């Protein structure tokens, strides 16, 4: 039977209203694209996932961004990068202080999740191959790679490498391409008082999480060191630890995160050496 014009119009209107009310388009529910790990000592790798797609073009560090359809998705777009970024941009265009990030979010639609799910571990690809080479350039030559996955947790494009040093120290390195700037919030403060476990005398120190102000290296990559007792990382063979973390973002938006239970200076040195290798080869 042929559908009448009025029935068709009503069906289209109902479909539009349903799409309009779809929760994933609610911008206020996605104000910080970095999903921080809030629990330490996990028995499996927990990660900080930075960013997603945006729903329109806008400005990043004074440059107009370009957008294109996201592979594997029909309802989202992605930021490719600031136009003319090359010699003038830095990682600070993607890795922003709180005031800059707030101003950016106010002027641009909040992103919606963009991950394409694939079986994990995913086969070696160019991104993971490059990450492994950068890690090898920064760590001792006799470091052992225990895990390498091109899609950590099944998220396509999220490469991860787990390494164990000769002294048994675990190191976790993750990398992905950013599609929206993210915030370096600086000092997050501490809880007002130590936490007390109900029914016991057990107390825990105040929760703290401190990001250093983002700075740049000669390569143009921005970095920040995160310390505190809130965020944690764990690997099955080594248990878990609370930081430090080093976040690194290149001028064209490649985000790499390092963590290991070592002094900040040592972790920062590895991250900078790997960044120098990465940016020199591009």
Buried (B, 14 or more C-beta within 10 A) or exposed (E): EEEEEEEEEEEEEEEEEEEEEEEEBEEEEBEBBBEBBEEBEBEEBBBBBBBBBBBEBBBBBEBEBEBEEBEEBEEBBBBBBBBEBEEEBBBBBBBBBBEBBEEBBEEBBBBBBBBEEBEBBBEEBEBBEBBBBBBBBBBEEEBEEBBBBBBBBBBBBBBBBBBBBEEEBBBBBBBBBBBBBBBBBBEBEBEEEEEEEEEEEEEEEBBBBBBBEBBBBEBBBBBBBBBBBBBBBBBEEBEBBBBBBBBBBBBBBBBBBBBBBBEBEEBBBBBBBBBBBBBEEE
